[in-house]
Amino acid sequence: MNDTKNLFLAKLQNVLKLLDEIDDMIDSNPEQQQNCDFEISDYLHLIQYNDEQLTMEQKALICDKISKVRSYRVHVQVIQSIGKVYRDNIHSLLNKERRQFLYNSISKALKAWNESDYNYRVLSEQDVNDILSYKPDIENKVVEKKHRITIDKETLKEMLDKKMKQCEIAKQFNITPGRVSQLVVKYGLSKRKGDK
């Protein structure tokens, strides 16, 4: 008899603990979503303020990090969605026959999330297809590497002395500002004021 009472109390304590954990997950959800949004914003600003200095590999790394944060944010949004269904139907927990209704409602909300598609707001279907089907021209990349445009040290020094910005120099030689920055470092020329 005593064992049954202890088992009942232990199970009840576990249920109450689980309910508390569920409430904590739902309550912390807005903060988790906000943290995801802040992290994505940080990455976008990192690109915005360092675009000319970032290599393609660094940009790919940032893109990968944004992708992972977005995936986690979707996970958090799903918890928010099913958490709302849970709270809207919490009274169903009181009745054994109604508990299955609560579970079915949560399953239905989860299925709706899994089957929903994103509707692009600005990008057209053609824009999306162009990006997804893009493959860099490897042959041209190899040729470009073999015949990489360069600027000799004296020419670059003269242009910098004339207070030309690296982006202006890059435009004149049809190269990237990042390539100009590499040459500045390679030749040991200090950056002039106004260069970015």
N, C-alpha and C positions, 0 to 999 in steps of 0.2 A: 504493500500500500504506500509506504513511504517512498519507495523507488519510483512509483508511478507519479507521485506528486512532484518529486525532484525532476523527473523527465519532463513533465508538463511545464514546470517553471523554467527549465533550461530552454525548451523549445519556444516558450513565450518570450523569453529574454532574447533569443536569437532573432525572432520575428521583429521585435521592437528595435533591435540593433540594426537589422537590415532596412527597416523603414526609415530610421534616422540617416543611414548611409544614402538611401535613395533621395531623401529630402536635401541632404548636403550636396549631392551631385546636381540636382536641379537648381538649387540656390546659387551654386558657384558657376553655373553655366554662362550667365551674361558676362562675368569677369573673364572667363576663358575665351569667349568670342571676341571681347574687346582686346585681349592680349594678342590674339591671332591677327586682328586688324592692325594693331600697332606694329607688330613684327613685319607684316607685309608692307606697311607704309614705310618702315625703316629701310627695307630692301629697295623699294622704289626710289626713295630719296638718295640712297647710296648710288644707284645708277644715275639719277639726275645730276648729282653734283660731281660725279667722277667719270662720266661717260667717256670722255676723250682718253683717260688714262687706263681704263679697264680693257683687258685683253678679252678675246672671244671666250677663252677658257674660264676667266673670272665671271663673265656674263652668264655663261652656261651654269656655273656653280650657283650663282644668285638665283637663276631661273629654277634650278633644282630645289633650292631651299624654299622658294615661294610655292612651288608645287607641293612640297611636303606640308607646309603650313596650311595651304588651302585644303589639302586632304584631311588634315586634322580638324580644320574648321567645319568641314562638312560633317565629320563625326560628332562634333560638339552640337551642331545644328540638329542632327538626328535625335540626340539625347534631349534637346530642348523640345522638339516636336512630340516625342513619345512621353516626355515628362508632363507636357500640357495635357495630353490625353489621360495620363495617369491621375493628375490632380483634378481634372474635370469629372472623372468617374471614380474618385476615391471611395465614395459611399458604397460602391459595389463590393468593396472588401468586407463589408459587414455581413453580407449574405453569401453563403456558400454557393448557392445556385447562380448568383450574379457575378462571381469571380471570373468565370469563363468568358463572360461578356467583356470584362475589363481586358483580359488577355487578348481576346479577338480584336478589340478596338486598337490596342497597341500594335498588334500584328498587321492590321490594315494600314495604320499610319506608317509603319516601317516599310511595307510593300509599296505604298505610294511614293515614298522617298526614293526607293531603289529603282522605280520605273519612271521617275520624272526626268525630263530632259531640260537642258538649259537653253533658253531662248536668247540668242545674241541680240544685244540692244543696238550696237553700231555696226559691227562686222556683218557683211553679207555672207551668204552661203558660199559664194565664189571666193571671198577673202579667206574664209576658213579653209576651203579646199586648196587654195594656192599655198597657204602656209603648211598645211599637213602634207602636201605632195612635194614640197620644196626639197630639192637635193642639190647640194653645192656642186658646181662643175669642177670635178677633181682635176681634169686635164688642165684647165685654165689656172688652177691654183698652183700646180706643179710648175707651169711655165712662168707664172708670176714670181715664184720663189727663185727660179733660176735667173731671171732677169729683173731682180728687185731694184726698183728705182732708188737711187741714193743721191745725197747732196754732199759735195766735198766740204771739208771743214771750213775753208776760207769763205766760200759762198754763204754757208750757213751763219758764220760769224758776222759777215757784213750785213746780212738781213736782220739779225738780232740787234746789231749795233744801230740799225735804222729804226729800232723799236717796233719791228713787225711782230705781230703775234704769231704763235706757232700754227694756229688755225689758218692764218693768211698764207703762211709759207707752204703749208700742206696743200692748200687750194691751188697755189701757183704751180706746184710740182705734181698735182693730181695724186697725192698720197694722203694717208690718214694723219691727223694730228698726233696720234700715238707714235707713228713712225718718226715724226720730227722730234718728239720727246726722246725717243731711243737714241737718235743721232746726237742730240744735245748732251746726253749722258755719255755716250760713246766717245765724243770728242772732248769731253771735259769742259764744256761751255756752261757757264752758270745761267740759270733762268733769269730773264729780264723781267722787270715789273710789268704787270699787265698780261703776261703769258699765263695760260691756264692749261 
